[in-house]
Amino acid sequence: MEFSEEWKALWPISSVFSPPLLLNSEEIGPIIFNPSPKTLTKLFTCPSLAPPLPPQFTNLSLTRFLRTCSPYDSSVLVSTSSLIASTFGPQFSISQLPQNSLQLLRCPGTNLVIAFFPTGSNSNQIGFLLLSMRNSTLAAHGYGGEVFTAKHEVKHRIVRLLVNPISDSSSSSDNSCCTTVGYLLAWTLYSCHWFRVKISGVGSDSGLERPELDFIGSKLFKSSAIIHACWSPHLPEESVVLLESGELFLFDLDSCSVSSRFKGRKMKVMWDHSNISETGKWVGCDFSWHPRILIVAHSSAVFLVDLRSEGCKLSCLLKIETLTSVSSANDDRFVSLTRAGSDGFYFTVASNRLLLLCDVRKAMMPLLQWAHGLDSPLYITVFRLSELRSHTKDDQFNWASESGYGILLGSFWNCEFSLFCYGPDTRGTVASEVSRFCKSLYAWGLPSELSLMGCDCQCGSCLVREELSKDSLPQWIDWRQKKEIVLGFGILDKDLSADLSEPDIFGGFTLIRLTSSGKLESQRYCALWDFQKNSKEAHKESSLNFEESHLYTMGDVEYKLDKRFRYLKLDCLKGYLNDNLGDVLVRKLKKSYEGPDEKHSFRSDFHQNICQKLKACGVRRLRESFVVDDLLTDISVPTSIHEIAVRSIWASLPMDLLRLAFSTYSEFLEVLVNHMKVSLEFLDIPDRPHLPPFSFRKPSLRSSKWSQKMQPSDAFVGPVVPLQFLVSLRNLQNEEAGEISPHSELKLQCNKVMQVAKEVVKPDSGFEIPNDHVVSLADDREDISHCSKKECSFSLHKPLALLSYNSSISEPVPTPENSFAENEMHTTCIYKTHMVEFASNAEKEMVGLELFDTQCPSELKFDDRPLDYGPKELKIYKLLKRQQSNFEKGFGLYQDYLNRPNV
């Protein structure tokens, strides 16, 4: 049964068994290219060839960042962090080496080649070398042992270089010995720079050829970053720039040569936003078969832009949505684009999972599809197969070489490339003639890996050893810092390559590579039927050498800080964070004390003073159990559930442990820090008698060292020992060290306080713990629940919007009925309201500051100070109260708040 070519193209090569458009390589010859170790030649070595990259940022996804940057006690759930990250769209990892850093420009009619590359401390200069062929030897020439550099400095880091040769070179008007051989385009993140490439001394017997770069002009884009740029294959002086916003600019060097500041022509393109994803980005652009027809790729679609008329004719060539039936994931996107073939009708585009060959005359119908299996294939280019299989001994496969193409797809950052060959059908004479007439294309063999480095062994043992070496490195070390990688490459023209070596059986090509160690090398690649084993030396060498390369910049400033490091013992803190503080204390107590038995006796009146202070706070001797209701009797200002729970734990501690938590400065011993004795510093206990935590305290007035002017006082300070430490010591005394941790005990105590709080307020007051994970502006209020009984004078206060937000991003929904989220203990507050009847006759009986107590829902306590409050003050009070009442009546939001239920 015969099927149409469109139906056959739906089956990607390398993903299905026996795809219809796959041909064996028996009829087309070998398409696997192996490097020849004996032909490796070092052309030039200089640090300027490989400028260091800026330091790499932390490679964390937004989901991982939200989880790792949260506090220990409130870690974000995986589902919650993924939900938050999804609202920002897909996060794309940015490669520092997305494109080819080496560009080769052949001087027409000569055996000279100019190699261009970024150089400088920040890759902000254009460097170049002259490659010449003499006596069947390829050599690289610079200037005084260094590379040539352009006089015009770009000032910013160069993203990519592009060259465009001139077929008919012409001499300049001012100097007949200087010949223009092409153009160079260099772009940074926000600017483009154009140069004219010239060479002087061509044809002289002295061998003093010298390349030059003449600056033509530049263009600065302030509103948007540059995504891609390309030269026109039809008109050498024209180029197109694609911005991040989707704007297209056309530049003609002949019309822009009047001024060095180019304006360019902005193309009026009205993009079809129905085919463009809002979360995607623009990928690239290229010229099609006409000088005014462009192919522009977005991460979600590929468009054909026709600018031949005054208006712009836009058509969609391909959508990423049409590939979801073939691709297993719905988050696939296009990442690279380039034209294919010499006629301009074909183009190839790569997504994260597929490589597609398309024709502009057949929209929405790819001609070929491959499942490439590469990670972030940002680099793509197309070669004629005759360029890859040149200088052959056997002409059996010459027809296939002349009619076939090879797509090189890969990533410089990941050091992996694959070659995808295609061409017409070669099965029989009649079939081949029909395929030529119908322009049917087939995949020639399966994709083959191409190693640009040329010295790596590709056997299974070496590949496994390399992956294990990468995994063994610490997380903060990039494996590329331990391995020499390829920054850029170029293929030498086949006529020059033929002069370098003897002809191969099936042909090959000469590769010029630029490495991260600052070397420019050449090596011959040969076409074979199978992968060739490398030498024993390459097989034995380690994949990752541990000599630091210069891939990243480490800074020029010498380290001037103190290299003597001091270490802190944080075993108790680690034990608390891991909920095993009791076990840490047990191990510490088991260790024998090797130092002298030093005893320090407190003052005679210390125990008496501390006991009196604790009794004033409501603590009695040897209290085995503590009732939470006792602490609620003294609450006037809003106090969180967490604070009440902590205070109840303090009250339940034995007296001997409480004595350890408070002291005076006169009882402190100085500690040794940096070989110096330093006195410790704590805050004074407030005069108001209550247990920790103390919300408001006066700051200390001294530095870290006592002086004659500032002597230690006899005031009590503390707590000098954390509560968690005291709880663990109490558990050790009760032989309960491993049963419950201090953190778990605090949670249990918060649950008890919450149960008591629910009992002392009105049951149907509308107070409940919200378990939903939705934040609404309607929830942005403060929910206050009052008790209607006279003997029940407590109220609950919680900001609902803040509570819902904190719960939705950091806490799971609690399953036990008496449990609640961690943030609930901090956001839910309780306070005691005053028992004053809000009546006019009661207010008349009040005098002094008691009148202000009627305007506050919580009970106010005033200091006992003599204050004159006469008729004049009462008149001012009534005036202020009337103004407040008028303001409340005219404030609509406040009235809506009062009209809500449960208020």
C-alpha positions in Angstrom: 0.0 0.0 0.0 1.4 3.4 -1.0 0.9 6.4 1.3 1.4 10.0 0.6 4.7 11.8 1.4 2.8 14.0 4.0 1.7 10.9 5.8 5.1 9.4 5.8 6.6 12.5 7.2 4.5 12.2 10.4 6.8 9.4 11.7 10.0 10.8 13.2 13.2 9.0 12.5 14.9 7.5 15.6 11.6 7.3 17.6 9.6 4.7 15.7 10.6 1.3 14.2 11.3 1.4 10.5 10.1 4.9 9.6 8.8 5.2 6.0 11.3 8.0 5.1 14.5 6.3 6.3 17.0 5.0 3.8 19.9 2.7 4.6 23.4 4.1 4.0 24.5 1.3 1.7 23.4 3.3 -1.4 24.7 6.7 -0.2 28.0 5.7 1.4 29.4 6.2 4.9 28.1 9.2 6.9 29.9 8.6 10.2 32.8 10.9 10.6 35.7 10.0 12.8 38.6 12.3 13.8 42.1 11.2 12.7 44.4 11.5 15.8 47.6 11.7 13.6 46.3 14.8 11.8 45.9 16.9 14.9 47.8 20.1 14.5 48.2 23.0 16.9 48.0 26.3 14.9 48.1 29.0 17.6 48.2 29.2 21.4 47.4 32.3 23.3 45.2 33.2 26.3 43.5 35.9 24.2 41.9 33.1 22.1 39.6 32.1 24.9 38.7 35.0 27.2 37.1 33.8 30.5 33.4 33.8 31.0 31.7 35.7 33.8 31.0 33.8 37.0 28.0 31.5 36.6 24.8 32.1 38.5 23.2 29.6 40.8 21.5 27.0 38.6 18.2 26.8 40.6 14.8 26.6 39.1 12.1 28.9 40.6 10.4 25.9 42.2 13.7 24.8 43.8 14.5 28.4 44.9 11.2 28.8 46.7 11.7 25.5 48.6 15.4 26.1 49.6 15.0 29.8 50.5 12.2 29.2 53.0 12.8 29.0 56.8 13.3 25.6 58.4 10.1 25.6 60.3 8.0 26.7 57.3 9.3 24.9 54.2 7.2 25.3 51.1 5.5 22.2 49.8 6.5 20.9 46.4 3.0 21.3 45.0 2.7 24.8 46.3 6.1 25.9 44.9 5.3 24.3 41.6 1.9 26.1 41.5 3.6 29.5 42.1 6.3 28.8 39.5 3.7 27.9 36.9 2.1 31.4 37.2 5.3 32.9 35.9 5.4 30.6 32.8 8.2 28.2 31.9 11.7 29.0 33.1 14.4 28.5 30.6 18.0 27.8 31.5 20.4 30.3 29.9 23.5 28.8 28.2 26.7 30.9 28.3 27.9 29.5 25.0 24.7 29.4 22.8 26.5 30.1 19.5 29.7 29.5 17.6 32.5 31.7 18.7 34.7 31.1 15.6 34.0 32.4 12.2 36.2 31.6 9.1 36.3 34.0 6.1 38.0 32.8 2.9 39.8 35.4 0.8 38.6 34.8 -2.8 41.2 33.6 -5.2 43.8 33.0 -2.5 44.8 30.3 0.0 44.2 32.7 2.9 41.6 32.4 5.6 40.8 34.9 8.3 39.6 33.4 11.6 37.5 35.8 13.8 36.7 35.3 17.5 35.8 37.5 20.6 38.7 38.5 22.8 39.5 41.0 25.5 38.9 40.8 29.3 35.2 40.8 28.8 35.0 39.5 25.2 34.4 43.1 24.1 36.9 43.1 21.3 37.2 41.4 18.0 40.3 39.3 17.5 41.4 37.6 14.4 44.2 35.5 12.9 45.4 34.9 9.4 45.6 31.3 8.2 47.7 30.6 5.2 48.6 27.5 3.2 52.2 27.1 2.2 54.0 23.9 1.2 50.9 21.8 2.2 51.1 23.2 5.7 48.5 25.3 7.4 49.9 28.0 9.7 48.3 30.8 11.8 49.8 34.3 12.0 49.3 37.0 14.5 51.0 40.2 15.5 54.0 39.8 17.8 52.9 36.5 19.2 49.5 37.9 19.9 46.2 38.0 17.9 45.1 40.9 15.8 42.5 43.1 17.3 40.1 45.6 15.8 40.7 49.3 16.5 37.1 49.8 17.3 36.2 48.5 20.7 32.6 47.2 21.2 32.6 48.2 24.9 30.2 45.3 25.8 30.4 41.6 25.8 30.0 40.2 22.3 27.3 37.6 21.9 28.1 36.4 18.4 30.1 37.2 15.2 28.8 36.6 11.7 30.8 37.0 8.4 29.5 37.4 4.9 32.0 36.8 2.0 32.1 38.8 -1.2 32.3 36.7 -4.3 33.9 39.5 -6.4 36.5 41.2 -4.3 37.4 44.7 -5.2 40.2 47.1 -4.3 39.5 50.2 -2.3 39.7 53.6 -3.9 42.4 54.9 -1.6 44.8 52.0 -1.7 45.1 49.6 -4.6 46.9 47.1 -2.4 44.0 46.8 0.1 41.2 44.4 -1.0 37.8 44.1 0.5 36.9 40.4 1.0 33.8 40.5 3.1 31.8 42.0 5.9 31.6 41.3 9.6 28.6 41.7 12.0 29.2 41.7 15.8 26.3 42.1 18.2 26.1 42.5 21.9 23.0 42.3 24.0 21.7 45.7 22.9 23.9 46.9 20.0 25.0 45.8 16.6 28.4 46.7 14.9 29.3 46.4 11.2 32.8 46.1 9.8 34.4 45.9 6.4 37.0 43.1 6.2 40.1 44.0 4.1 43.5 42.4 3.5 46.6 44.1 2.3 49.7 42.7 0.6 47.9 40.1 -1.4 50.0 38.7 -4.3 53.3 39.9 -3.0 56.2 37.5 -2.7 57.2 38.8 0.7 54.3 37.0 2.4 53.4 40.1 4.4 49.6 39.8 4.0 47.8 41.6 6.8 44.0 41.6 7.5 42.3 44.7 8.6 38.9 45.6 10.1 37.3 49.0 9.1 34.4 50.1 11.3 31.4 51.1 9.3 28.8 51.9 11.9 26.7 50.7 14.8 23.1 50.7 16.1 22.0 50.8 19.7 18.6 49.4 20.7 17.5 50.9 24.0 14.0 49.5 24.2 14.6 45.8 23.6 17.4 43.2 23.6 18.8 41.5 20.4 17.7 37.9 19.8 19.2 37.1 16.4 20.8 38.7 13.3 21.7 37.3 9.9 23.3 38.4 6.6 21.4 38.3 3.3 22.6 35.6 0.9 21.2 37.6 -2.0 22.6 41.1 -1.3 25.9 41.0 0.7 25.4 44.5 2.1 22.1 43.8 3.7 21.4 42.2 7.1 18.3 41.8 9.4 18.2 42.1 13.2 15.4 40.5 15.3 14.7 42.0 18.7 13.2 40.5 21.8 10.0 42.4 21.3 9.5 40.8 17.8 10.6 43.9 15.9 12.5 43.5 12.7 15.1 46.0 11.4 16.7 45.9 7.9 20.1 47.5 7.4 21.8 48.2 4.1 25.5 49.1 4.4 25.5 51.1 1.1 22.7 53.4 2.3 24.0 53.6 5.9 27.6 54.4 5.1 27.0 58.2 5.3 27.0 58.2 9.1 28.5 55.7 11.6 25.2 55.7 13.5 22.8 53.5 11.7 19.1 54.0 11.8 18.0 51.0 9.7 14.5 50.4 8.4 12.0 49.1 10.8 9.7 46.6 9.1 6.0 47.0 9.9 5.1 43.5 10.9 1.8 42.8 12.6 2.2 39.5 14.4 -0.7 37.1 14.7 -0.9 36.9 18.5 -3.3 34.0 18.3 -0.4 31.8 17.1 2.1 33.2 19.6 2.3 32.0 23.2 2.5 34.7 25.8 5.1 32.8 27.8 7.3 32.1 24.8 10.1 34.1 23.2 11.5 34.8 19.8 14.2 32.4 18.5 15.7 33.5 15.3 15.3 34.7 11.7 16.8 34.0 8.2 16.3 35.0 4.6 14.2 32.8 2.3 14.3 32.6 -1.6 13.7 36.3 -2.1 15.6 39.3 -0.6 12.4 40.6 0.9 11.0 37.3 2.3 12.0 36.3 5.7 11.5 33.2 7.9 11.1 34.2 11.6 10.8 31.7 14.4 9.0 32.0 17.7 9.2 29.4 20.4 5.6 28.5 19.6 5.4 29.0 15.8 7.4 29.7 12.6 6.2 32.5 10.3 6.9 33.6 6.7 7.2 37.4 6.4 6.7 38.8 2.9 7.8 42.4 2.6 7.8 42.8 -1.2 4.8 45.1 -1.2 4.1 48.2 0.9 2.2 46.2 3.5 3.4 43.0 5.1 2.0 39.6 4.3 2.2 37.2 7.2 1.6 33.5 7.0 2.2 30.7 9.6 4.4 27.9 8.4 4.5 25.7 11.5 3.0 25.5 15.0 4.4 23.7 18.0 0.9 22.6 18.8 0.8 20.4 15.7 3.8 18.4 17.0 2.3 17.6 20.4 0.8 14.4 18.9 4.2 13.3 18.0 6.1 14.8 21.0 5.2 13.3 24.3 5.4 16.6 26.2 3.1 19.6 25.8 5.8 22.0 26.9 7.9 21.6 23.8 9.2 24.8 22.1 11.3 25.8 19.1 14.9 26.8 20.1 16.9 27.2 16.8 16.3 28.0 13.1 18.4 28.2 9.9 17.9 28.0 6.2 18.7 24.7 4.3 19.9 24.3 0.8 20.9 26.9 -1.8 17.5 27.7 -3.3 16.1 29.2 -0.1 12.8 27.3 -0.1 13.9 24.9 2.6 14.6 25.6 6.3 15.2 23.5 9.3 14.0 24.2 12.8 14.7 22.4 16.1 12.6 22.1 19.2 13.6 20.6 22.5 12.7 17.1 21.2 12.4 17.2 17.4 14.4 18.4 14.4 12.2 19.3 11.4 13.0 20.0 7.7 10.3 22.1 6.1 9.5 23.8 2.9 8.0 27.3 2.8 5.7 26.2 -0.1 4.1 23.5 2.2 2.8 25.1 5.4 2.1 22.9 8.4 3.6 19.9 6.6 7.2 19.1 7.7 9.1 17.1 5.1 11.2 15.2 7.6 11.3 14.8 11.3 14.0 13.4 13.6 13.9 12.8 17.4 17.3 14.2 18.1 17.7 13.3 21.8 19.9 16.4 22.6 19.7 18.7 25.5 19.2 22.4 24.6 20.2 22.2 20.9 20.7 26.0 20.4 23.2 25.7 17.6 22.2 24.5 14.1 23.8 24.7 10.7 23.5 22.9 7.3 26.4 21.7 5.1 26.4 20.1 1.7 27.5 16.5 1.9 30.1 17.3 -0.7 31.8 19.6 1.8 32.0 16.8 4.4 33.1 14.1 2.0 35.7 15.8 -0.2 39.0 14.6 -1.5 38.0 10.9 -2.0 39.8 8.0 -3.7 36.6 6.3 -4.8 34.0 8.2 -6.8 31.3 5.6 -6.2 29.2 7.9 -4.0 30.0 11.2 -5.6 26.4 11.6 -6.8 25.1 11.2 -3.3 27.7 13.6 -2.0 26.6 16.3 -4.5 22.9 15.9 -3.8 22.8 15.3 -0.1 23.0 17.6 2.9 24.0 17.3 6.5 22.3 19.1 9.5 24.7 19.6 12.4 22.6 20.2 15.6 23.9 20.4 19.1 25.1 22.5 22.1 28.5 24.0 22.8 27.6 24.3 26.4 26.8 20.6 26.8 29.6 19.5 24.3 27.3 17.3 22.2 26.5 17.4 18.5 24.8 15.1 16.1 24.8 14.9 12.3 21.5 14.4 10.4 21.9 13.6 6.7 19.1 13.7 4.1 18.7 13.8 0.4 16.6 12.3 -2.5 15.8 8.7 -2.9 18.6 6.6 -4.4 16.9 3.2 -4.7 17.1 2.4 -8.4 17.3 4.6 -11.4 13.5 5.1 -12.0 12.9 5.8 -8.3 15.7 8.3 -8.2 14.5 10.1 -11.3 10.9 10.3 -9.9 12.2 11.6 -6.6 14.2 14.3 -8.3 11.1 15.4 -10.2 8.8 15.3 -7.2 11.5 16.8 -4.8 10.9 14.0 -2.3 13.5 13.9 0.5 14.5 11.0 2.7 16.6 10.7 5.8 19.9 9.0 4.9 20.7 6.7 7.8 20.2 7.3 11.5 21.8 10.4 13.2 25.4 10.0 14.1 27.3 11.7 16.9 30.1 14.1 15.9 32.8 14.8 18.5 34.2 18.3 17.8 37.0 17.8 20.4 38.5 14.9 18.4 40.5 13.5 21.3 37.8 11.9 23.5 37.2 8.2 23.5 33.6 7.3 22.8 33.6 3.8 24.1 31.1 2.8 26.8 33.6 2.6 29.6 34.9 6.1 29.0 31.5 7.6 28.7 30.4 6.0 32.0 33.6 7.1 33.7 33.0 10.7 32.5 29.5 10.8 33.8 30.7 9.4 37.2 33.4 12.1 37.3 30.8 14.8 36.7 28.6 13.5 39.5 31.5 13.3 42.0 32.3 17.0 41.7 30.9 19.3 44.4 27.7 21.1 43.5 29.4 24.5 43.3 32.0 23.3 40.7 31.1 23.3 37.1 32.5 20.2 35.3 33.4 22.4 32.3 36.0 24.0 34.5 37.7 20.6 34.7 37.5 19.7 31.0 38.7 21.3 27.8 35.7 22.1 25.6 35.2 23.6 22.1 34.1 27.2 22.0 33.8 27.4 18.2 34.7 25.6 15.0 34.8 26.1 11.2 35.2 23.7 8.2 38.0 24.5 5.8 37.2 24.8 2.1 37.6 21.5 0.3 40.2 22.8 -2.1 42.4 23.9 0.8 41.7 20.7 2.7 42.9 18.7 -0.2 46.3 20.3 0.0 46.8 19.3 3.6 46.4 15.5 3.4 46.3 12.5 1.1 42.9 11.6 -0.3 40.7 9.3 1.9 38.8 6.3 0.7 35.4 7.9 1.2 36.5 11.5 1.7 36.4 13.8 4.7 36.9 17.4 5.9 39.3 19.5 7.9 38.0 21.0 11.1 39.4 24.2 12.7 38.4 24.4 16.4 38.8 26.9 19.1 39.2 25.4 22.6 38.6 26.8 26.1 42.3 26.4 26.9 43.2 29.1 24.3 44.3 26.9 21.4 43.5 27.0 17.7 43.8 23.5 16.2 43.1 21.7 13.0 42.2 18.1 12.5 41.1 15.8 9.7 37.8 13.9 9.9 37.3 10.8 7.7 34.0 9.2 6.6 33.7 5.6 7.7 31.1 2.9 8.0 31.4 2.7 11.7 32.8 4.6 14.7 36.6 4.1 15.1 38.2 3.3 18.4 40.6 5.9 19.6 44.1 5.4 20.6 45.1 3.6 23.8 46.3 7.0 25.2 42.9 8.6 24.8 41.2 5.6 26.3 43.4 5.6 29.4 43.3 9.3 30.1 40.8 10.6 32.6 37.7 12.3 31.2 38.0 15.2 33.6 41.4 16.5 34.5 41.7 18.3 37.8 43.8 21.2 36.6 41.7 24.3 36.6 41.1 25.8 33.2 40.4 29.4 32.4 36.7 29.0 31.4 35.5 31.3 34.2 37.0 34.5 35.4 38.2 34.5 39.0 38.9 38.2 39.3 42.1 40.1 39.2 42.0 41.3 42.8 44.3 39.5 45.2 42.8 37.9 48.3 43.7 40.3 51.1 41.6 39.0 54.0 42.8 37.0 56.9 43.3 33.4 56.0 43.1 32.1 59.6 39.7 30.6 60.0 37.9 30.2 63.3 35.3 27.6 63.9 32.2 27.6 66.0 30.7 24.6 67.7 27.1 24.5 66.6 26.3 20.9 67.6 23.5 22.0 69.9 22.0 24.2 67.2 22.2 21.3 64.7 20.7 19.0 67.3 17.7 21.4 67.7 17.2 21.7 64.0 17.2 18.0 63.6 14.9 17.5 66.6 17.5 15.5 68.6 18.8 18.1 71.0 18.3 15.7 73.9 20.6 13.1 72.3 23.3 15.8 71.9 23.1 16.8 75.5 23.3 13.1 76.6 26.5 12.7 74.6 27.9 15.9 76.1 27.1 14.8 79.7 28.7 11.4 79.2 32.0 12.9 78.3 34.4 13.1 81.2 35.7 16.5 82.3 39.4 16.6 81.8 40.1 20.1 83.1 40.6 21.2 86.7 37.5 21.1 88.9 36.7 24.8 88.9 33.8 25.9 91.1 32.2 29.2 91.1 29.9 30.3 94.0 27.1 32.8 93.6 26.6 35.6 95.9 24.7 34.9 99.1 21.7 37.0 98.2 21.5 35.8 94.6 19.1 32.8 95.2 16.9 35.0 97.4 16.6 37.7 94.8 16.0 35.4 91.9 13.3 33.5 93.8 11.5 36.7 94.7 11.7 37.8 91.1 10.2 34.6 89.9 7.5 34.6 92.6 6.5 38.1 91.4 6.0 36.6 88.0 3.5 34.1 89.3 5.8 31.1 89.6 5.6 28.9 92.7 8.0 26.3 93.9 7.8 22.8 92.4 4.9 23.2 90.1 4.5 19.9 88.3 1.5 21.0 86.2 0.4 24.4 85.0 -3.0 25.5 83.9 -3.2 27.7 80.9 -6.2 29.6 82.3 -3.8 31.2 84.9 -1.8 32.9 82.2 -5.0 34.2 80.4 -6.0 36.3 83.5 -3.2 38.8 83.0 -3.5 39.3 79.2 -4.6 42.8 78.2 -2.8 43.6 74.9 -3.2 41.1 72.0 -0.9 38.2 72.6 -0.2 35.5 70.1 -0.9 31.8 70.8 2.8 31.1 70.4 3.7 33.6 73.0 1.2 32.2 75.5 2.5 28.7 74.8 6.1 29.7 75.4 5.1 31.5 78.6 3.3 28.4 79.9 6.4 26.3 79.2 8.5 28.7 81.2 6.0 28.5 84.1 6.1 24.7 84.1 9.9 24.5 84.5 11.3 23.6 87.9 12.8 26.3 90.0 16.4 25.0 89.7 16.3 25.3 85.9 14.7 28.7 86.0 17.7 29.9 88.1 19.9 29.0 85.3 18.0 31.1 82.8 18.4 34.5 84.7 21.4 36.1 86.3 23.2 39.4 86.9 26.2 40.9 85.2 28.2 40.5 88.4 27.8 36.7 88.2 29.0 36.4 84.6 32.4 35.0 83.7 34.2 36.5 80.8 34.7 34.3 77.8 37.7 33.9 75.6 37.1 35.2 72.0 40.1 35.7 69.6 42.5 35.3 72.5 40.8 38.1 74.4 38.4 38.0 77.4 35.0 39.5 76.5 32.0 39.9 78.8 28.7 38.7 77.6 25.8 41.1 77.1 22.1 40.5 77.7 19.0 42.7 78.1 17.5 43.6 81.5 14.3 42.0 82.7 11.4 44.5 82.5 9.9 45.8 85.7 6.5 44.5 84.9 6.3 41.0 86.4 5.6 38.3 83.8 7.5 35.4 82.3 9.3 35.4 79.0 9.1 36.2 76.2 9.6 39.9 76.8 8.2 41.9 73.9 9.5 45.4 74.8 12.8 46.0 76.6 15.3 48.8 76.8 18.4 48.4 74.6 21.8 48.0 76.2 23.9 51.2 76.7 27.3 49.6 76.6 29.7 48.0 74.2 31.1 44.5 74.5 33.6 45.5 77.2 33.1 47.0 80.6 35.0 50.2 81.5 35.5 52.4 84.5 32.7 54.6 83.4 30.3 51.7 82.6 30.4 49.2 85.5 28.2 46.0 85.6 24.9 46.6 87.4 23.1 44.3 89.7 20.0 44.2 87.5 18.6 40.9 86.5 19.1 40.0 82.8 18.0 37.1 80.7 17.1 34.7 79.5 20.8 33.7 79.3 19.9 30.1 78.3 17.5 29.2 75.4 14.2 27.7 76.4 14.8 24.7 74.2 18.0 23.9 76.1 16.1 24.1 79.4 13.3 21.9 78.2 15.9 19.3 77.1 17.6 19.4 80.5 14.2 18.9 82.2 13.5 15.9 80.0 16.8 14.5 80.9 16.0 14.9 84.6 12.7 13.1 84.0 14.4 10.5 81.8 12.3 11.6 78.8 15.1 12.7 76.5 14.1 10.7 73.5 10.3 10.8 73.9 9.5 14.3 72.8 11.6 17.2 71.3 11.3 20.8 72.4 9.8 21.7 69.1 7.2 19.0 69.3 6.4 20.1 72.9 5.9 23.7 71.8 3.4 22.5 69.1 1.5 20.5 71.7 1.4 23.4 74.1 0.1 25.6 71.3 -2.7 23.1 70.7 -3.7 23.3 74.4 -3.7 27.1 74.4 -5.8 27.0 71.2 -8.3 24.7 72.9 -8.6 26.9 75.9 -9.0 30.0 73.7 -11.9 28.4 71.9 -13.6 27.7 75.2 -13.3 31.2 76.6 -14.8 32.9 73.6 -18.2 32.6 72.1 -18.5 29.3 70.3 -20.6 30.6 67.4 -18.6 33.7 67.0 -17.5 32.7 63.5 -13.9 32.0 64.5 -12.3 29.0 62.7 -9.0 28.0 61.3 -9.1 28.5 57.6 -7.7 25.5 55.7 -8.2 26.7 52.2 -5.3 27.9 50.1 -7.0 30.8 48.4 -6.1 34.5 49.0 -8.8 37.0 48.2 -9.0 40.7 48.6 -12.3 40.2 50.3 -10.4 38.4 53.1 -8.3 41.5 53.8 -9.9 42.3 57.1 -9.2 41.8 60.8 -11.6 39.2 62.3 -12.4 40.0 65.9 -14.6 37.6 67.9 -16.1 38.9 71.2 -17.7 36.8 73.9 -21.2 37.8 74.9 -21.0 36.5 78.4 -20.0 38.9 81.1 -17.7 36.5 82.9 -16.0 35.6 79.6 -14.1 38.7 78.7 -11.6 37.4 76.1 -11.5 38.2 72.4 -9.7 36.6 69.5 -8.0 38.6 66.8 -6.5 37.4 63.5 -5.8 39.1 60.2 -7.5 36.6 57.8 -5.8 37.7 54.5 -2.3 37.4 56.0 -3.2 34.1 57.6 -4.5 32.6 54.4 -1.5 33.8 52.5 1.0 32.3 54.9 -0.9 29.1 55.1 -1.1 28.7 51.4 2.6 29.1 50.7 4.2 27.4 53.7 2.0 25.1 55.7 0.1 21.9 54.8 -3.5 21.5 55.8 -3.5 20.0 59.3 -5.2 16.6 59.7 -5.8 16.3 63.5 -8.8 18.3 64.8 -6.8 19.8 67.6 -3.8 20.8 65.4 -3.3 23.8 63.3 -0.7 25.2 61.0 2.6 26.6 62.2 1.8 30.2 61.2 -1.5 30.1 63.1 0.4 30.2 66.4 1.9 33.6 65.3 -1.1 35.1 63.5 -3.9 34.3 66.0 -3.9 36.6 69.0 -6.0 36.7 72.2 -6.6 39.6 74.6 -8.8 40.5 77.5 -11.5 43.1 77.0 -12.5 45.5 79.8 -15.7 45.0 81.7 -17.0 48.6 81.5 -20.6 49.0 80.4 -20.8 51.3 77.4 -23.6 53.5 78.8 -23.9 57.2 79.0 -24.5 57.2 82.8 -21.5 55.0 83.4 -19.4 57.3 81.3 -20.5 60.2 83.5 -19.2 58.5 86.6 -15.7 58.0 85.0 -13.0 60.5 85.6 -9.5 61.0 84.3 -7.9 58.6 81.9 -10.7 56.0 82.4 -12.7 57.8 79.8 -10.1 56.8 77.1 -10.6 53.2 78.1 -14.1 53.2 76.6 -12.7 53.9 73.1 -10.5 50.8 73.0 -11.8 47.2 72.7 -8.9 45.9 74.9 -8.4 46.8 78.5 -6.0 49.7 79.0 -3.7 50.0 82.1 -2.4 53.4 83.0 0.6 54.3 85.2 -0.2 55.7 88.6 0.8 59.3 88.0 -0.8 62.5 89.4 -2.7 64.1 86.6 -5.0 67.1 86.7 -8.2 66.3 84.7 -10.7 69.1 85.1 -13.6 70.6 83.1 -11.3 72.0 80.5 -9.8 68.6 79.7 -13.2 67.0 79.7 -14.4 69.6 77.2 -11.5 68.8 74.9 -12.2 65.1 75.3 -15.8 65.5 74.2 -14.8 67.5 71.2 -12.3 64.9 70.1 -14.8 62.1 70.6 -17.4 64.0 68.5 -14.9 64.4 65.7 -14.1 60.7 65.9 -17.8 59.8 65.7 -18.4 62.0 62.7 -15.4 60.5 60.9 -16.6 56.9 61.6 -20.0 57.7 60.3 -18.7 59.2 57.1 -16.1 56.4 56.5 -17.9 53.8 54.2 -15.4 51.0 54.7 -15.6 51.2 58.4 -19.5 51.1 58.3 -19.4 48.1 56.0 -17.0 46.4 58.5 -19.4 47.1 61.4 -22.4 45.7 59.4 -20.7 42.4 58.8 -21.8 39.4 60.9 -19.7 38.4 64.0 -18.5 41.9 64.5 
